[in-house]
Amino acid sequence: MSNRLELKQEQELQQKLSPQQIQYIKLLQLDTFDLERRIEEELEENPLLEEGLEEEEQREEDEIDATAEEMENELETEDEEEDFDVEDLLNNTDDMYGYNANPGYQGDDEDRDRPMPADQSLPEQLQEQISFLNLDETEQIIADQIIGSIDEDGYLKREIDSILDDILFNHGIEIDEEDVEKVLRQVQSLDPAGIAARDLQECLLLQLHRMPEDVDGRNTAIAMLEDEYESFTKKHFDKLETRLGVDDRELKTAFDLIRQRLDPKPGEGEFSEETNYITPDFSVRYVDGEFVITLNGR
């Protein structure tokens, strides 16, 4: 028997992942909530890391944090906005839509055939709802002033003291702050939910309080916004869980409820210059002594 020493050369392909690649794959599998939680843990463990925050515009001087940017319609309003003249919107609808209030008006065919707007403006919607609340004369004046001070996103732009001054100047009526607060609560009970809020926190809470108590995450979300709003805006998850007495799942349910079902801009779109119009199925014209009927394209 002979012992031989052989040398064989073989080619073998192996795929190995580096620790960095494995870590990257694990991060890709995390949902948004868990990823934010992981980032927060890394920031706490490594003092050399810093969280990069994008600069966001604020509405007036209230802190509207980055939480809203994860909602489908983020609240992004400018510090300085032009006043919205509700009286012009309510009283000058003829000019807005190209119509003359005179029933005998005989303009061009283009003007006569122009369709009527289908939707009411937000102030008109609120005024219509207010009419069912049986307000007295003074309360109606207050309600009008509040509605006239709501901006394009559905927020109350003026301070209560300024509303008191406006009513005194325009109507010569002295009223108390409590009277305005009372009527404001009634306006805030109207649709859309969250209307006439003074900041993002109040806007979200108004909507949550409208929900049935058995909605998953509702009570946790209310407690979080009422008692731990700063921690909520900064996404201090561990602190929120400890102070609210909830676990990861309950906290995630509350966050999802806020992000997915609440609207940080309840008035958005109601002041839009683009208006939905009703288009009739056909048009009738009187041409050369005969009525001519034509179908309208949609």
Residue pairs with C-beta under 8 A, 6 or more apart in sequence:
17 25
27 35
27 38
30 38
32 70
33 252
33 255
33 256
36 235
36 237
37 237
37 248
39 51
40 235
40 236
40 237
40 238
42 49
43 49
43 50
43 51
53 66
54 66
56 64
56 65
56 66
56 69
56 76
57 76
57 77
57 78
57 79
58 64
58 79
59 75
59 77
59 78
59 79
59 153
59 155
59 199
59 200
60 79
60 157
60 199
61 79
62 198
62 199
62 200
63 233
64 75
64 77
64 199
64 200
65 200
65 232
65 233
65 234
66 233
67 232
67 233
67 235
67 258
67 259
68 74
68 75
68 76
68 200
68 264
70 259
71 258
71 259
71 260
71 262
71 263
71 264
72 259
72 260
73 263
73 264
73 265
73 268
74 264
74 265
75 153
75 200
75 203
75 264
75 265
77 151
77 153
77 155
81 151
81 152
81 157
83 157
84 150
84 151
84 152
84 271
86 123
86 147
86 148
86 150
87 148
89 96
89 121
89 123
89 124
89 271
90 121
90 123
90 124
90 127
93 99
94 100
94 101
97 114
97 116
97 117
97 275
98 111
98 114
99 105
99 111
99 114
100 107
106 112
109 285
113 283
115 277
115 278
115 279
115 280
116 277
116 278
117 275
117 276
117 277
117 278
118 275
118 276
118 277
118 278
119 275
119 276
120 128
121 270
121 271
122 150
122 154
122 195
122 267
122 270
122 271
123 147
123 148
123 150
125 191
125 270
126 147
126 150
126 187
126 190
126 195
127 144
127 147
129 190
129 191
130 140
130 143
130 147
130 186
130 187
130 190
133 186
135 143
135 183
135 186
138 173
138 175
138 179
139 179
139 182
139 183
139 186
141 167
141 171
141 173
142 163
142 167
142 175
142 179
142 180
142 183
143 183
143 186
143 187
145 163
145 166
145 167
145 170
146 156
146 163
146 180
146 183
146 184
146 187
146 196
147 187
147 196
149 156
149 157
149 158
149 163
150 156
150 157
150 195
150 196
150 267
151 157
151 267
152 267
152 268
152 270
152 271
153 265
153 266
153 267
153 268
154 192
154 194
154 195
154 196
154 197
154 203
154 265
154 266
154 267
154 268
154 270
155 196
155 197
155 198
155 199
155 203
155 267
156 184
156 196
156 197
156 198
158 166
160 177
160 180
160 181
160 184
161 177
163 180
164 175
164 177
164 180
167 173
167 175
168 174
184 196
187 195
187 196
188 195
188 196
188 197
188 206
190 196
192 263
192 266
192 267
193 206
193 207
193 210
193 263
193 266
194 203
194 204
194 206
194 207
194 262
194 263
194 266
195 206
195 266
195 267
197 203
197 206
197 266
200 264
201 225
201 229
203 264
203 266
204 221
204 225
204 258
204 262
204 264
205 222
205 225
205 226
207 261
207 262
207 263
207 266
208 218
208 221
208 222
208 225
208 257
208 258
208 262
209 222
211 218
212 218
213 219
215 257
216 253
216 257
217 250
217 253
217 254
217 255
217 256
217 257
218 257
220 244
220 246
220 250
220 251
220 253
220 254
221 254
221 255
221 257
221 258
223 244
224 231
224 232
224 240
224 244
224 254
225 232
225 258
227 243
227 244
228 239
228 240
228 243
228 244
231 239
231 240
231 243
232 240
237 248
237 251
240 246
240 251
241 247
241 248
241 251
244 251
246 254
279 296
279 298
280 296
281 295
281 296
282 293
282 294
282 295
282 296
283 293
283 294
283 296
284 291
284 292
284 293
285 291
285 292
285 294
286 292
